[in-house]
Amino acid sequence: MKLARCCQSNTATLRRRLRGDLDWITLKAMEKDRMRRYQTAHALAEDIERHLHDEPVSAGRPGTLYRFQKLARRNKGVFTAAAVVAAVLVLGALVSTWQAVRATQAQRAEIRLRQEAETARRGGRSAPASRSAACDGRGHVHACLTMMESTTWTTSSQTSSTVSAS
């Protein structure tokens, strides 16, 4: 409690900061087996210095994850930048894939509408029937307008040729 007031911190924050490496250092310093303790006071001081510089301490667990966590704490800026770059790359790949799918769908719809228009022109279907078949409400506005313009032009040219023939 006195230490928390001295450091201008609350006890919960102070406990969190003292947990981890300092626990390992304390346990190693108080080990019953002499061979597992720090051999010299200098070795203890080196471990405390490592803790203060966010480096792996010799008393800590020797795992790869522990060493990676220490590396990430020491190099927060680099890891943050790498995470941002990775997130942007993933987002770019997702947007690119989405746009490619949309373009493929639009291309297929355009091909289908062109085929229907060609069939309507050759088969003698009326223009309104081909319009309703082509514009089926799937949101292909540009293709529908193109289809309607081409059938309107075909119908008006057929009408003008019929009028001039009579």
C-alpha positions in Angstrom: 0.0 0.0 0.0 2.8 2.4 0.9 4.7 1.4 -2.2 1.6 2.0 -4.4 1.2 5.5 -2.9 4.9 6.2 -3.3 4.8 5.2 -7.0 1.6 7.2 -7.5 -0.3 4.1 -8.6 -3.1 1.9 -7.3 -2.3 -1.6 -5.9 -3.9 -3.5 -8.8 -1.7 -1.8 -11.3 1.4 -2.3 -9.2 0.6 -6.0 -8.8 0.2 -6.4 -12.5 3.5 -4.7 -13.2 5.4 -6.7 -10.6 4.0 -10.1 -11.7 5.8 -12.3 -14.3 9.5 -11.8 -14.6 10.0 -10.4 -11.1 8.2 -13.4 -9.7 10.6 -15.7 -11.6 13.6 -13.7 -10.4 12.4 -13.8 -6.8 11.7 -17.5 -6.9 15.2 -18.2 -8.4 16.9 -16.1 -5.8 15.1 -17.9 -3.0 15.5 -21.4 -4.4 16.5 -24.1 -1.8 18.9 -25.9 -4.1 22.1 -23.8 -4.3 22.8 -25.0 -7.9 19.5 -23.5 -9.1 20.0 -20.1 -7.4 21.8 -17.2 -8.8 25.5 -17.9 -8.5 26.5 -14.3 -7.8 24.8 -11.0 -6.9 26.0 -9.8 -10.3 23.9 -12.5 -12.1 20.8 -11.3 -10.1 21.5 -7.7 -11.1 21.8 -8.7 -14.8 18.4 -10.4 -14.6 16.9 -7.3 -13.1 18.5 -5.2 -15.8 17.1 -7.5 -18.5 13.6 -7.2 -16.9 13.9 -3.4 -17.0 14.8 -3.5 -20.7 12.0 -6.0 -21.6 14.5 -8.7 -22.5 14.1 -12.3 -21.6 15.4 -13.1 -18.1 17.4 -16.2 -17.3 15.0 -17.1 -14.5 12.0 -17.0 -16.7 10.4 -19.9 -18.6 12.5 -20.7 -21.6 9.7 -21.0 -24.2 9.7 -19.5 -27.7 6.4 -17.7 -27.0 7.9 -16.0 -24.0 10.9 -14.8 -26.0 8.6 -13.6 -28.8 6.4 -11.7 -26.3 9.6 -9.9 -25.0 10.7 -9.1 -28.6 7.2 -7.7 -29.4 7.3 -5.5 -26.2 10.7 -4.1 -27.1 9.7 -3.4 -30.7 6.1 -2.2 -30.4 6.4 0.2 -33.3 7.8 -2.3 -35.7 5.2 -4.9 -34.8 2.4 -2.3 -35.0 3.5 -1.2 -38.5 3.8 -4.9 -39.6 0.3 -5.6 -38.3 -1.1 -2.5 -40.1 0.6 -3.5 -43.4 -0.7 -7.1 -43.1 -4.2 -5.9 -42.4 -4.1 -3.5 -45.4 -2.8 -6.4 -47.6 -5.6 -8.7 -46.5 -8.2 -6.0 -46.9 -6.9 -5.2 -50.4 -7.0 -8.9 -51.4 -10.6 -9.2 -50.1 -11.7 -6.1 -52.0 -9.9 -7.2 -55.2 -11.5 -10.6 -55.0 -14.9 -9.1 -54.5 -14.5 -6.8 -57.4 -13.3 -9.7 -59.6 -16.4 -11.7 -58.8 -18.7 -8.7 -59.5 -16.9 -8.1 -62.9 -17.3 -11.8 -63.8 -21.0 -11.8 -63.0 -21.5 -8.6 -65.0 -19.6 -10.1 -68.0 -21.7 -13.2 -67.8 -24.9 -11.1 -67.7 -23.8 -9.0 -70.6 -23.0 -12.1 -72.7 -26.4 -13.6 -71.8 -28.2 -10.4 -72.7 -26.3 -10.1 -76.0 -27.2 -13.7 -76.9 -30.9 -13.1 -76.0 -30.9 -9.9 -78.2 -29.3 -11.8 -81.1 -31.9 -14.6 -80.7 -34.7 -12.0 -80.6 -33.4 -10.3 -83.7 -33.0 -13.6 -85.6 -36.0 -15.4 -84.2 -38.5 -12.7 -84.8 -39.5 -12.2 -81.2 -41.1 -8.9 -80.5 -39.1 -6.2 -78.9 -41.2 -6.0 -75.7 -40.8 -9.7 -75.1 -37.1 -9.6 -75.5 -36.9 -6.5 -73.2 -38.8 -8.3 -70.5 -36.7 -11.4 -70.8 -33.5 -9.4 -70.7 -34.4 -7.1 -67.8 -35.2 -9.7 -65.2 -34.7 -7.4 -62.2 -31.2 -8.6 -61.3 -29.8 -5.1 -61.2 -28.0 -5.2 -64.6 -29.2 -1.7 -65.5 -26.5 -0.9 -68.0 -27.0 -4.1 -69.9 -30.8 -3.7 -69.8 -30.6 -0.2 -71.2 -28.2 -1.3 -73.9 -30.6 -4.1 -74.8 -33.6 -1.8 -74.9 -31.7 0.7 -77.1 -30.7 -2.0 -79.6 -34.3 -3.5 -79.8 -35.8 0.0 -80.1 -33.4 0.8 -82.9 -34.2 -2.5 -84.6 -37.9 -1.9 -84.2 -37.8 1.7 -85.5 -35.6 0.7 -88.5 -38.1 -2.1 -89.3 -41.0 0.3 -89.1 -39.3 2.8 -91.4 -38.5 0.2 -94.0 -42.1 -1.0 -93.8 -43.4 2.5 -94.3 -41.1 3.2 -97.2 -42.1 -0.1 -98.9 -45.8 0.8 -98.9 
